[in-house]
Amino acid sequence: MSETTETIFSKIIRREIPANIVYEDELALAFKDINPQAPVHILIIPKKPIPKLSDAGSEDAVLLGHLLLTAKRVAEEAGLTNGYRVVINTDADGGQTVYHLHLHILGGRQLSWPPG
């Protein structure tokens, strides 16, 4: 996949389609998942269109760290004081369906392991 591939997340970043945005800064956007898999299910996306984690390079190290710190902040703001899970699905076998790197924050209930 090319970095210029258009996705639903690109349209959310440009505000061409609505989303329930809970956090935004110059590098990232966080919004509630429209098909939640837990009581709290928030997606965090970089504004830079990286199709999947395996496409990220060393030049993305600061951005990747920022996404994890954003996940921590968004989870705290969502009140996930008993814990939460951060998931990055990568490619078909990893369950990725939208080819724009994104982190899932899942919480609000006890999560089982293994996940699937």
MARKOL-967601 format. One record per residue: residue number from 1; residue in three letters; chain; x, y, z of N, C-alpha, C, O in turn. Coordinates in steps of 0.001 Angstrom, whole numbers, plus 500000, padded with zeros to 6 digits. Each point is the difference from the previous one (the first is absolute). Example, Ala and Ser with C-alpha at 12.3 -4.5 7.8 and 13.67 -1.06 7.14 Angstrom:
num=1&residu=ALA&chaine=A&n.xx=513190&n.yy=494310&n.zz=507800&ca.xx=499110&ca.yy=501190&ca.zz=500000&c.xx=500900&c.yy=501200&c.zz=500000&o.xx=501036&o.yy=499981&o.zz=500665 $
num=2&residu=SER&chaine=A&n.xx=498614&n.yy=501069&n.zz=498615&ca.xx=500820&ca.yy=501190&ca.zz=500060&c.xx=499230&c.yy=501090&c.zz=500730&o.xx=500509&o.yy=501108&o.zz=500169 $
END
This chain:
num=1&residu=MET&chaine=A&n.xx=500834&n.yy=498811&n.zz=500000&ca.xx=499166&ca.yy=501189&ca.zz=500000&c.xx=500875&c.yy=501247&c.zz=500000&o.xx=501057&o.yy=500034&o.zz=500630 $
num=2&residu=SER&chaine=A&n.xx=498502&n.yy=500948&n.zz=498682&ca.xx=500731&ca.yy=501262&ca.zz=499892&c.xx=499601&c.yy=500943&c.zz=501130&o.xx=498880&o.yy=499931&o.zz=500507 $
num=3&residu=GLU&chaine=A&n.xx=502034&n.yy=500945&n.zz=499884&ca.xx=499684&ca.yy=500996&ca.zz=501021&c.xx=498915&c.yy=500964&c.zz=499537&o.xx=499383&o.yy=500673&o.zz=500826 $
num=4&residu=THR&chaine=A&n.xx=500379&n.yy=499403&n.zz=497881&ca.xx=498998&ca.yy=500933&ca.zz=499490&c.xx=498621&c.yy=499348&c.zz=499852&o.xx=499066&o.yy=500636&o.zz=499513 $
num=5&residu=THR&chaine=A&n.xx=500804&n.yy=498114&n.zz=500900&ca.xx=498712&ca.yy=499318&ca.zz=499908&c.xx=498961&c.yy=500718&c.zz=500865&o.xx=500236&o.yy=500274&o.zz=501177 $
num=6&residu=GLU&chaine=A&n.xx=498634&n.yy=500019&n.zz=498229&ca.xx=498904&ca.yy=500680&ca.zz=500687&c.xx=499263&c.yy=499008&c.zz=500892&o.xx=499686&o.yy=498889&o.zz=499572 $
num=7&residu=THR&chaine=A&n.xx=500036&n.yy=501514&n.zz=501679&ca.xx=499241&ca.yy=499155&ca.zz=500922&c.xx=498919&c.yy=500828&c.zz=500677&o.xx=499969&o.yy=501225&o.zz=499884 $
num=8&residu=ILE&chaine=A&n.xx=499159&n.yy=498091&n.zz=500816&ca.xx=498980&ca.yy=500687&ca.zz=500797&c.xx=500661&c.yy=500888&c.zz=501051&o.xx=499458&o.yy=501047&o.zz=500351 $
num=9&residu=PHE&chaine=A&n.xx=501714&n.yy=498542&n.zz=500157&ca.xx=500683&ca.yy=500811&ca.zz=501007&c.xx=500535&c.yy=501294&c.zz=499403&o.xx=500013&o.yy=501030&o.zz=500674 $
num=10&residu=SER&chaine=A&n.xx=500428&n.yy=498933&n.zz=498077&ca.xx=500427&ca.yy=501232&ca.zz=499326&c.xx=498837&c.yy=500992&c.zz=499934&o.xx=500181&o.yy=501201&o.zz=500203 $
num=11&residu=LYS&chaine=A&n.xx=498646&n.yy=498285&n.zz=499515&ca.xx=498808&ca.yy=500855&ca.zz=499910&c.xx=499605&c.yy=500552&c.zz=501362&o.xx=499518&o.yy=501129&o.zz=500091 $
num=12&residu=ILE&chaine=A&n.xx=500681&n.yy=498083&n.zz=500980&ca.xx=499722&ca.yy=500488&ca.zz=501351&c.xx=500981&c.yy=501117&c.zz=500353&o.xx=499595&o.yy=501027&o.zz=500546 $
num=13&residu=ILE&chaine=A&n.xx=501679&n.yy=498786&n.zz=499150&ca.xx=501001&ca.yy=501040&ca.zz=500271&c.xx=499621&c.yy=501305&c.zz=499313&o.xx=500133&o.yy=501074&o.zz=500587 $
num=14&residu=ARG&chaine=A&n.xx=499393&n.yy=498836&n.zz=498165&ca.xx=499620&ca.yy=501207&ca.zz=499233&c.xx=498584&c.yy=500491&c.zz=500323&o.xx=499536&o.yy=500990&o.zz=499434 $
num=15&residu=ARG&chaine=A&n.xx=499791&n.yy=498316&n.zz=501471&ca.xx=498629&ca.yy=500355&ca.zz=500423&c.xx=498988&c.yy=499848&c.zz=498870&o.xx=498984&o.yy=500696&o.zz=499970 $
num=16&residu=GLU&chaine=A&n.xx=501296&n.yy=498397&n.zz=499104&ca.xx=499058&ca.yy=499755&ca.zz=498909&c.xx=498896&c.yy=499052&c.zz=500429&o.xx=498924&o.yy=499992&o.zz=499402 $
num=17&residu=ILE&chaine=A&n.xx=501324&n.yy=499215&n.zz=501614&ca.xx=498965&ca.yy=499166&ca.zz=500602&c.xx=500077&c.yy=500192&c.zz=501509&o.xx=501084&o.yy=500232&o.zz=500536 $
num=18&residu=PRO&chaine=A&n.xx=497786&n.yy=499676&n.zz=500158&ca.xx=500001&ca.yy=500284&ca.zz=501438&c.xx=500612&c.yy=498874&c.zz=500823&o.xx=500003&o.yy=498835&o.zz=499601 $
num=19&residu=ALA&chaine=A&n.xx=500508&n.yy=501549&n.zz=501545&ca.xx=500499&ca.yy=499057&ca.zz=500994&c.xx=499840&c.yy=500651&c.zz=501369&o.xx=499992&o.yy=501225&o.zz=500126 $
num=20&residu=ASN&chaine=A&n.xx=499884&n.yy=497941&n.zz=500882&ca.xx=499897&ca.yy=500488&ca.zz=501374&c.xx=501427&c.yy=500162&c.zz=500538&o.xx=500537&o.yy=499108&o.zz=500658 $
num=21&residu=ILE&chaine=A&n.xx=500056&n.yy=502039&n.zz=499047&ca.xx=501402&ca.yy=500266&ca.zz=500329&c.xx=500124&c.yy=500314&c.zz=501491&o.xx=499275&o.yy=500838&o.zz=500534 $
num=22&residu=VAL&chaine=A&n.xx=501661&n.yy=498470&n.zz=500126&ca.xx=500228&ca.yy=500215&ca.zz=501427&c.xx=501344&c.yy=500665&c.zz=500288&o.xx=500227&o.yy=500477&o.zz=501112 $
num=23&residu=TYR&chaine=A&n.xx=500668&n.yy=499561&n.zz=497891&ca.xx=501309&ca.yy=500628&ca.zz=500191&c.xx=500605&c.yy=500301&c.zz=498634&o.xx=499826&o.yy=499247&o.zz=499042 $
num=24&residu=GLU&chaine=A&n.xx=500892&n.yy=501879&n.zz=500895&ca.xx=500720&ca.yy=500332&ca.zz=498775&c.xx=501179&c.yy=500890&c.zz=500338&o.xx=499907&o.yy=500880&o.zz=500855 $
num=25&residu=ASP&chaine=A&n.xx=501205&n.yy=498879&n.zz=498461&ca.xx=501143&ca.yy=500897&ca.zz=500048&c.xx=500590&c.yy=500050&c.zz=498598&o.xx=499381&o.yy=499517&o.zz=499053 $
num=26&residu=GLU&chaine=A&n.xx=501800&n.yy=501056&n.zz=500803&ca.xx=500574&ca.yy=500179&ca.zz=498664&c.xx=500398&c.yy=498685&c.zz=499327&o.xx=500134&o.yy=499955&o.zz=498777 $
num=27&residu=LEU&chaine=A&n.xx=500056&n.yy=498978&n.zz=501996&ca.xx=500467&ca.yy=498724&ca.zz=499450&c.xx=498956&c.yy=498892&c.zz=499961&o.xx=500114&o.yy=499064&o.zz=499209 $
num=28&residu=ALA&chaine=A&n.xx=498861&n.yy=501042&n.zz=501648&ca.xx=499081&ca.yy=498871&ca.zz=500175&c.xx=498563&c.yy=500453&c.zz=500218&o.xx=499719&o.yy=501149&o.zz=500339 $
num=29&residu=LEU&chaine=A&n.xx=499393&n.yy=497899&n.zz=499452&ca.xx=498562&ca.yy=500210&ca.zz=500192&c.xx=499455&c.yy=498758&c.zz=500680&o.xx=500350&o.yy=498882&o.zz=499621 $
num=30&residu=ALA&chaine=A&n.xx=498795&n.yy=501299&n.zz=501381&ca.xx=499373&ca.yy=498873&ca.zz=500693&c.xx=498488&c.yy=500167&c.zz=499950&o.xx=499472&o.yy=501091&o.zz=500211 $
num=31&residu=PHE&chaine=A&n.xx=499841&n.yy=497804&n.zz=499503&ca.xx=498547&ca.yy=500053&ca.zz=499905&c.xx=499401&c.yy=498656&c.zz=500396&o.xx=500670&o.yy=498969&o.zz=499958 $
num=32&residu=LYS&chaine=A&n.xx=498058&n.yy=501060&n.zz=500426&ca.xx=499310&ca.yy=498781&ca.zz=500418&c.xx=499741&c.yy=499104&c.zz=498802&o.xx=499593&o.yy=500467&o.zz=498936 $
num=33&residu=ASP&chaine=A&n.xx=500650&n.yy=498224&n.zz=501251&ca.xx=499751&ca.yy=499022&ca.zz=498946&c.xx=498500&c.yy=499884&c.zz=499774&o.xx=499228&o.yy=499971&o.zz=500958 $
num=34&residu=ILE&chaine=A&n.xx=500351&n.yy=499962&n.zz=497776&ca.xx=498566&ca.yy=499904&ca.zz=499700&c.xx=499463&c.yy=498583&c.zz=500206&o.xx=498786&o.yy=499794&o.zz=499998 $
num=35&residu=ASN&chaine=A&n.xx=502104&n.yy=499230&n.zz=500179&ca.xx=499597&ca.yy=498621&ca.zz=500271&c.xx=500772&c.yy=499509&c.zz=501234&o.xx=500882&o.yy=499149&o.zz=499886 $
num=36&residu=PRO&chaine=A&n.xx=498781&n.yy=501392&n.zz=501290&ca.xx=500818&ca.yy=499727&ca.zz=501192&c.xx=499992&c.yy=498524&c.zz=500414&o.xx=498974&o.yy=499321&o.zz=499965 $
num=37&residu=GLN&chaine=A&n.xx=502221&n.yy=500216&n.zz=500428&ca.xx=500183&ca.yy=498634&ca.zz=500460&c.xx=500152&c.yy=499932&c.zz=501522&o.xx=500242&o.yy=498928&o.zz=500554 $
num=38&residu=ALA&chaine=A&n.xx=499617&n.yy=502204&n.zz=500110&ca.xx=500054&ca.yy=500111&ca.zz=501454&c.xx=499220&c.yy=501263&c.zz=500369&o.xx=499724&o.yy=500824&o.zz=499128 $
num=39&residu=PRO&chaine=A&n.xx=499917&n.yy=499341&n.zz=502149&ca.xx=499286&ca.yy=501222&ca.zz=500392&c.xx=500726&c.yy=501286&c.zz=499595&o.xx=499359&o.yy=500989&o.zz=499643 $
num=40&residu=VAL&chaine=A&n.xx=501967&n.yy=498998&n.zz=500412&ca.xx=500801&ca.yy=501098&ca.zz=499475&c.xx=500835&c.yy=499435&c.zz=498860&o.xx=500777&o.yy=499067&o.zz=500200 $
num=41&residu=HIS&chaine=A&n.xx=499068&n.yy=501485&n.zz=498626&ca.xx=500783&ca.yy=499572&ca.zz=498825&c.xx=500297&c.yy=501255&c.zz=499197&o.xx=499135&o.yy=500536&o.zz=499307 $
num=42&residu=ILE&chaine=A&n.xx=502100&n.yy=499916&n.zz=500801&ca.xx=500441&ca.yy=501227&ca.zz=499353&c.xx=501141&c.yy=499667&c.zz=499049&o.xx=500883&o.yy=499206&o.zz=500325 $
num=43&residu=LEU&chaine=A&n.xx=499088&n.yy=501405&n.zz=498502&ca.xx=501070&ca.yy=499835&ca.zz=499023&c.xx=500894&c.yy=501236&c.zz=500025&o.xx=499518&o.yy=501126&o.zz=500122 $
num=44&residu=ILE&chaine=A&n.xx=501778&n.yy=498652&n.zz=499763&ca.xx=500959&ca.yy=501091&ca.zz=499879&c.xx=500720&c.yy=499815&c.zz=498679&o.xx=500551&o.yy=498935&o.zz=499720 $
num=45&residu=ILE&chaine=A&n.xx=499438&n.yy=502115&n.zz=499472&ca.xx=500645&ca.yy=499929&ca.zz=498691&c.xx=501023&c.yy=501119&c.zz=499859&o.xx=499785&o.yy=501108&o.zz=500491 $
num=46&residu=PRO&chaine=A&n.xx=501322&n.yy=498603&n.zz=498840&ca.xx=500917&ca.yy=501083&ca.zz=499678&c.xx=499437&c.yy=500792&c.zz=498827&o.xx=499326&o.yy=499437&o.zz=499138 $
num=47&residu=LYS&chaine=A&n.xx=500941&n.yy=501842&n.zz=500824&ca.xx=499570&ca.yy=500791&ca.zz=498849&c.xx=500848&c.yy=499682&c.zz=498773&o.xx=499556&o.yy=500180&o.zz=498866 $
num=48&residu=LYS&chaine=A&n.xx=501657&n.yy=499349&n.zz=501367&ca.xx=500838&ca.yy=499526&ca.zz=498895&c.xx=499453&c.yy=498645&c.zz=499554&o.xx=499832&o.yy=499115&o.zz=500840 $
num=49&residu=PRO&chaine=A&n.xx=499886&n.yy=500691&n.zz=497886&ca.xx=499389&ca.yy=498742&ca.zz=499536&c.xx=501014&c.yy=498859&c.zz=499838&o.xx=500555&o.yy=499796&o.zz=498920 $
num=50&residu=ILE&chaine=A&n.xx=499672&n.yy=499472&n.zz=502164&ca.xx=500829&ca.yy=498794&ca.zz=499954&c.xx=499020&c.yy=498833&c.zz=499882&o.xx=499185&o.yy=499806&o.zz=500903 $
num=51&residu=PRO&chaine=A&n.xx=500865&n.yy=499405&n.zz=498014&ca.xx=498994&ca.yy=498957&ca.zz=499803&c.xx=499944&c.yy=498952&c.zz=501123&o.xx=498909&o.yy=499624&o.zz=500430 $
num=52&residu=LYS&chaine=A&n.xx=502241&n.yy=499905&n.zz=500046&ca.xx=500015&ca.yy=498974&ca.zz=501048&c.xx=501305&c.yy=500094&c.zz=500764&o.xx=500969&o.yy=500592&o.zz=499523 $
num=53&residu=LEU&chaine=A&n.xx=499053&n.yy=498824&n.zz=501665&ca.xx=501175&ca.yy=500101&ca.zz=500853&c.xx=501255&c.yy=499522&c.zz=499290&o.xx=501069&o.yy=500585&o.zz=500173 $
num=54&residu=SER&chaine=A&n.xx=498817&n.yy=498359&n.zz=499031&ca.xx=501174&ca.yy=499471&ca.zz=499306&c.xx=500530&c.yy=500955&c.zz=498927&o.xx=501089&o.yy=499774&o.zz=499472 $
num=55&residu=ASP&chaine=A&n.xx=498174&n.yy=501278&n.zz=500195&ca.xx=500472&ca.yy=501015&ca.zz=499055&c.xx=500713&c.yy=501159&c.zz=500693&o.xx=500619&o.yy=500829&o.zz=499332 $
num=56&residu=ALA&chaine=A&n.xx=499303&n.yy=499242&n.zz=501995&ca.xx=500644&ca.yy=501081&ca.zz=500731&c.xx=501511&c.yy=499816&c.zz=499942&o.xx=500507&o.yy=498879&o.zz=500018 $
num=57&residu=GLY&chaine=A&n.xx=500201&n.yy=502243&n.zz=499913&ca.xx=501457&ca.yy=499958&ca.zz=499960&c.xx=500604&c.yy=500708&c.zz=501192&o.xx=499285&o.yy=500538&o.zz=500845 $
num=58&residu=SER&chaine=A&n.xx=502018&n.yy=499458&n.zz=499217&ca.xx=500692&ca.yy=500640&ca.zz=501119&c.xx=499659&c.yy=501487&c.zz=500076&o.xx=500041&o.yy=500592&o.zz=501079 $
num=59&residu=GLU&chaine=A&n.xx=499625&n.yy=500013&n.zz=497784&ca.xx=499610&ca.yy=501411&ca.zz=499996&c.xx=498667&c.yy=500234&c.zz=500721&o.xx=499652&o.yy=501141&o.zz=500303 $
num=60&residu=ASP&chaine=A&n.xx=499600&n.yy=497781&n.zz=499971&ca.xx=498710&ca.yy=500100&ca.zz=500680&c.xx=500092&c.yy=499723&c.zz=501498&o.xx=498974&o.yy=499928&o.zz=500676 $
num=61&residu=ALA&chaine=A&n.xx=502237&n.yy=499916&n.zz=499849&ca.xx=500170&ca.yy=499630&ca.zz=501413&c.xx=499324&c.yy=500995&c.zz=500944&o.xx=499311&o.yy=499591&o.zz=500934 $
num=62&residu=VAL&chaine=A&n.xx=500876&n.yy=501695&n.zz=498835&ca.xx=499393&ca.yy=501000&ca.zz=500878&c.xx=498479&c.yy=499936&c.zz=499902&o.xx=499308&o.yy=500081&o.zz=501015 $
num=63&residu=LEU&chaine=A&n.xx=500177&n.yy=499776&n.zz=497781&ca.xx=498548&ca.yy=499906&ca.zz=499808&c.xx=499437&c.yy=498766&c.zz=500705&o.xx=498970&o.yy=500094&o.zz=500668 $
num=64&residu=LEU&chaine=A&n.xx=501681&n.yy=498765&n.zz=499197&ca.xx=499516&ca.yy=498775&ca.zz=500645&c.xx=499990&c.yy=500148&c.zz=501517&o.xx=499055&o.yy=499565&o.zz=500658 $
num=65&residu=GLY&chaine=A&n.xx=501978&n.yy=501039&n.zz=499894&ca.xx=500017&ca.yy=500260&ca.zz=501441&c.xx=498880&c.yy=500944&c.zz=500399&o.xx=499361&o.yy=499817&o.zz=501037 $
num=66&residu=HIS&chaine=A&n.xx=500405&n.yy=501187&n.zz=498141&ca.xx=498923&ca.yy=500957&ca.zz=500267&c.xx=498642&c.yy=499297&c.zz=500020&o.xx=499155&o.yy=500310&o.zz=500839 $
num=67&residu=LEU&chaine=A&n.xx=500634&n.yy=498751&n.zz=498246&ca.xx=498725&ca.yy=499274&ca.zz=499967&c.xx=499776&c.yy=499220&c.zz=501295&o.xx=498886&o.yy=499976&o.zz=500523 $
num=68&residu=LEU&chaine=A&n.xx=502169&n.yy=499383&n.zz=499998&ca.xx=499860&ca.yy=499259&ca.zz=501258&c.xx=499729&c.yy=500936&c.zz=501171&o.xx=499170&o.yy=499690&o.zz=500854 $
num=69&residu=LEU&chaine=A&n.xx=501510&n.yy=501438&n.zz=499200&ca.xx=499737&ca.yy=500961&ca.zz=501072&c.xx=498605&c.yy=500611&c.zz=499863&o.xx=499355&o.yy=500320&o.zz=500998 $
num=70&residu=THR&chaine=A&n.xx=500189&n.yy=499836&n.zz=497766&ca.xx=498632&ca.yy=500478&ca.zz=499777&c.xx=498998&c.yy=498955&c.zz=500491&o.xx=498974&o.yy=500352&o.zz=500580 $
num=71&residu=ALA&chaine=A&n.xx=501318&n.yy=498370&n.zz=499192&ca.xx=499123&ca.yy=498932&ca.zz=500497&c.xx=499887&c.yy=500073&c.zz=501523&o.xx=498905&o.yy=499873&o.zz=500548 $
num=72&residu=LYS&chaine=A&n.xx=502211&n.yy=500331&n.zz=500127&ca.xx=499997&ca.yy=500137&ca.zz=501463&c.xx=499116&c.yy=501172&c.zz=500424&o.xx=499168&o.yy=499865&o.zz=500899 $
num=73&residu=ARG&chaine=A&n.xx=501015&n.yy=501273&n.zz=498456&ca.xx=499229&ca.yy=501201&ca.zz=500343&c.xx=498497&c.yy=499802&c.zz=499749&o.xx=499169&o.yy=500333&o.zz=500845 $
num=74&residu=VAL&chaine=A&n.xx=500504&n.yy=499122&n.zz=497983&ca.xx=498589&ca.yy=499801&ca.zz=499651&c.xx=499348&c.yy=498988&c.zz=500946&o.xx=498850&o.yy=500183&o.zz=500399 $
num=75&residu=ALA&chaine=A&n.xx=501868&n.yy=498760&n.zz=499960&ca.xx=499465&ca.yy=499004&ca.zz=500945&c.xx=499734&c.yy=500639&c.zz=501361&o.xx=498970&o.yy=499740&o.zz=500621 $
num=76&residu=GLU&chaine=A&n.xx=501954&n.yy=501090&n.zz=499836&ca.xx=499793&ca.yy=500697&ca.zz=501274&c.xx=498781&c.yy=500898&c.zz=499922&o.xx=499173&o.yy=500008&o.zz=500912 $
num=77&residu=GLU&chaine=A&n.xx=500706&n.yy=500758&n.zz=497989&ca.xx=498853&ca.yy=500903&ca.zz=499832&c.xx=498686&c.yy=499237&c.zz=499890&o.xx=498945&o.yy=500530&o.zz=500348 $
num=78&residu=ALA&chaine=A&n.xx=501110&n.yy=498222&n.zz=499167&ca.xx=498799&ca.yy=499171&ca.zz=499890&c.xx=499662&c.yy=499310&c.zz=501322&o.xx=498995&o.yy=499295&o.zz=500093 $
num=79&residu=GLY&chaine=A&n.xx=501839&n.yy=500904&n.zz=500925&ca.xx=499725&ca.yy=499433&ca.zz=501313&c.xx=500342&c.yy=498531&c.zz=500147&o.xx=499428&o.yy=499314&o.zz=500847 $
num=80&residu=LEU&chaine=A&n.xx=501485&n.yy=500195&n.zz=498351&ca.xx=500353&ca.yy=498577&ca.zz=500043&c.xx=501033&c.yy=499736&c.zz=501104&o.xx=501141&o.yy=499630&o.zz=499723 $
num=81&residu=THR&chaine=A&n.xx=498439&n.yy=500567&n.zz=501527&ca.xx=500902&ca.yy=499887&ca.zz=501151&c.xx=500310&c.yy=498553&c.zz=500382&o.xx=500984&o.yy=499751&o.zz=500697 $
num=82&residu=ASN&chaine=A&n.xx=498205&n.yy=499297&n.zz=498866&ca.xx=500237&ca.yy=498587&ca.zz=500319&c.xx=500796&c.yy=499284&c.zz=498922&o.xx=500206&o.yy=498790&o.zz=500089 $
num=83&residu=GLY&chaine=A&n.xx=500240&n.yy=501928&n.zz=498905&ca.xx=500785&ca.yy=499403&ca.zz=498935&c.xx=499303&c.yy=500066&c.zz=498652&o.xx=498818&o.yy=500325&o.zz=499891 $
num=84&residu=TYR&chaine=A&n.xx=501960&n.yy=499356&n.zz=499098&ca.xx=499508&ca.yy=500045&ca.zz=498621&c.xx=500993&c.yy=499247&c.zz=499134&o.xx=501094&o.yy=499651&o.zz=500444 $
num=85&residu=ARG&chaine=A&n.xx=498511&n.yy=500106&n.zz=498319&ca.xx=500869&ca.yy=499330&ca.zz=499043&c.xx=500213&c.yy=500931&c.zz=498808&o.xx=499078&o.yy=500685&o.zz=499558 $
num=86&residu=VAL&chaine=A&n.xx=502155&n.yy=499326&n.zz=499931&ca.xx=500323&ca.yy=500734&ca.zz=498782&c.xx=500372&c.yy=498955&c.zz=498954&o.xx=500883&o.yy=499173&o.zz=500228 $
num=87&residu=VAL&chaine=A&n.xx=498440&n.yy=500867&n.zz=498621&ca.xx=500189&ca.yy=498998&ca.zz=498952&c.xx=500329&c.yy=500694&c.zz=498688&o.xx=499397&o.yy=501015&o.zz=499651 $
num=88&residu=ILE&chaine=A&n.xx=501568&n.yy=498423&n.zz=499627&ca.xx=500291&ca.yy=500426&ca.zz=498626&c.xx=499885&c.yy=498756&c.zz=499132&o.xx=500817&o.yy=499086&o.zz=500113 $
num=89&residu=ASN&chaine=A&n.xx=498184&n.yy=500871&n.zz=499028&ca.xx=499847&ca.yy=498895&ca.zz=499053&c.xx=500826&c.yy=500330&c.zz=498756&o.xx=499948&o.yy=501115&o.zz=499481 $
num=90&residu=THR&chaine=A&n.xx=500806&n.yy=497904&n.zz=500055&ca.xx=500857&ca.yy=500235&ca.zz=498839&c.xx=499769&c.yy=498948&c.zz=498932&o.xx=500231&o.yy=498811&o.zz=500219 $
num=91&residu=ASP&chaine=A&n.xx=499312&n.yy=501638&n.zz=498631&ca.xx=499765&ca.yy=499194&ca.zz=498809&c.xx=498866&c.yy=498982&c.zz=500210&o.xx=499398&o.yy=499941&o.zz=501072 $
num=92&residu=ALA&chaine=A&n.xx=500330&n.yy=499282&n.zz=497915&ca.xx=498822&ca.yy=499126&ca.zz=499983&c.xx=499985&c.yy=498990&c.zz=501151&o.xx=498990&o.yy=499868&o.zz=500692 $
num=93&residu=ASP&chaine=A&n.xx=502111&n.yy=499425&n.zz=499517&ca.xx=500018&ca.yy=499007&ca.zz=501074&c.xx=499913&c.yy=500640&c.zz=501378&o.xx=499587&o.yy=499345&o.zz=500957 $
num=94&residu=GLY&chaine=A&n.xx=500789&n.yy=501908&n.zz=499158&ca.xx=499892&ca.yy=500723&ca.zz=501264&c.xx=498642&c.yy=500621&c.zz=500218&o.xx=499755&o.yy=500589&o.zz=501052 $
num=95&residu=GLY&chaine=A&n.xx=499352&n.yy=499294&n.zz=497975&ca.xx=498647&ca.yy=500526&ca.zz=500133&c.xx=499834&c.yy=501443&c.zz=499570&o.xx=498976&o.yy=500613&o.zz=500301 $
num=96&residu=GLN&chaine=A&n.xx=502008&n.yy=499951&n.zz=498998&ca.xx=499882&ca.yy=501391&ca.zz=499559&c.xx=499010&c.yy=500101&c.zz=498858&o.xx=500079&o.yy=499247&o.zz=499030 $
num=97&residu=THR&chaine=A&n.xx=498983&n.yy=501688&n.zz=501088&ca.xx=499002&ca.yy=500199&ca.zz=498942&c.xx=500101&c.yy=501375&c.zz=499353&o.xx=499585&o.yy=500172&o.zz=498855 $
num=98&residu=VAL&chaine=A&n.xx=500963&n.yy=500812&n.zz=501862&ca.xx=500224&ca.yy=501331&ca.zz=499441&c.xx=501507&c.yy=500199&c.zz=499940&o.xx=500684&o.yy=499932&o.zz=501021 $
num=99&residu=TYR&chaine=A&n.xx=499828&n.yy=500313&n.zz=497779&ca.xx=501442&ca.yy=500104&ca.zz=499815&c.xx=500504&c.yy=501429&c.zz=500195&o.xx=500525&o.yy=500641&o.zz=499089 $
num=100&residu=HIS&chaine=A&n.xx=499287&n.yy=499822&n.zz=502142&ca.xx=500559&ca.yy=501232&ca.zz=500549&c.xx=500306&c.yy=499613&c.zz=501441&o.xx=499088&o.yy=499700&o.zz=500770 $
num=101&residu=LEU&chaine=A&n.xx=502186&n.yy=500305&n.zz=499598&ca.xx=500407&ca.yy=499584&ca.zz=501338&c.xx=499071&c.yy=500579&c.zz=501053&o.xx=499691&o.yy=501192&o.zz=499977 $
num=102&residu=HIS&chaine=A&n.xx=499863&n.yy=497964&n.zz=500947&ca.xx=499152&ca.yy=500481&ca.zz=501085&c.xx=500153&c.yy=499114&c.zz=501227&o.xx=500259&o.yy=498801&o.zz=499899 $
num=103&residu=LEU&chaine=A&n.xx=499573&n.yy=501820&n.zz=501258&ca.xx=500040&ca.yy=499320&ca.zz=501277&c.xx=498585&c.yy=499916&c.zz=500536&o.xx=499248&o.yy=500973&o.zz=499935 $
num=104&residu=HIS&chaine=A&n.xx=500389&n.yy=497875&n.zz=500593&ca.xx=498728&ca.yy=499824&ca.zz=500689&c.xx=500254&c.yy=500088&c.zz=501497&o.xx=500886&o.yy=499320&o.zz=500517 $
num=105&residu=ILE&chaine=A&n.xx=498352&n.yy=501504&n.zz=500184&ca.xx=499973&ca.yy=499971&ca.zz=501461&c.xx=498703&c.yy=499301&c.zz=500372&o.xx=498917&o.yy=500454&o.zz=499631 $
num=106&residu=LEU&chaine=A&n.xx=501189&n.yy=498447&n.zz=501097&ca.xx=498843&ca.yy=499218&ca.zz=500420&c.xx=499976&c.yy=499940&c.zz=501519&o.xx=501017&o.yy=499704&o.zz=500627 $
num=107&residu=GLY&chaine=A&n.xx=497830&n.yy=500573&n.zz=499965&ca.xx=499909&ca.yy=499944&ca.zz=501451&c.xx=498578&c.yy=500134&c.zz=500483&o.xx=499049&o.yy=499987&o.zz=499218 $
num=108&residu=GLY&chaine=A&n.xx=500827&n.yy=500141&n.zz=502082&ca.xx=498681&ca.yy=500136&ca.zz=500603&c.xx=499412&c.yy=498684&c.zz=500451&o.xx=498886&o.yy=499971&o.zz=500523 $
num=109&residu=ARG&chaine=A&n.xx=501839&n.yy=498930&n.zz=499286&ca.xx=499603&ca.yy=498674&ca.zz=500476&c.xx=501259&c.yy=499137&c.zz=500039&o.xx=501038&o.yy=500361&o.zz=499445 $
num=110&residu=GLN&chaine=A&n.xx=498846&n.yy=498480&n.zz=501228&ca.xx=501098&ca.yy=499047&ca.zz=500039&c.xx=500170&c.yy=499408&c.zz=498599&o.xx=499040&o.yy=499489&o.zz=499423 $
num=111&residu=LEU&chaine=A&n.xx=502165&n.yy=500578&n.zz=500034&ca.xx=500294&ca.yy=499461&ca.zz=498673&c.xx=500645&c.yy=498633&c.zz=500138&o.xx=500824&o.yy=499785&o.zz=500890 $
num=112&residu=SER&chaine=A&n.xx=498807&n.yy=499291&n.zz=498236&ca.xx=500544&ca.yy=498640&ca.zz=500085&c.xx=501288&c.yy=499875&c.zz=499214&o.xx=500325&o.yy=500854&o.zz=499175 $
num=113&residu=TRP&chaine=A&n.xx=500412&n.yy=498067&n.zz=501088&ca.xx=501229&ca.yy=499695&ca.zz=499284&c.xx=500047&c.yy=498513&c.zz=499745&o.xx=499661&o.yy=499254&o.zz=500919 $
num=114&residu=PRO&chaine=A&n.xx=500717&n.yy=500250&n.zz=497947&ca.xx=500427&ca.yy=500791&ca.zz=498846&c.xx=498826&c.yy=500685&c.zz=499303&o.xx=498855&o.yy=499573&o.zz=500146 $
num=115&residu=PRO&chaine=A&n.xx=501425&n.yy=501483&n.zz=499102&ca.xx=498947&ca.yy=500798&ca.zz=499410&c.xx=499268&c.yy=499334&c.zz=498851&o.xx=498883&o.yy=500420&o.zz=499695 $
num=116&residu=GLY&chaine=A&n.xx=501657&n.yy=498590&n.zz=499660&ca.xx=499282&ca.yy=499380&ca.zz=498904&c.xx=500941&c.yy=499280&c.zz=499142&o.xx=499594&o.yy=499400&o.zz=499005 $
END
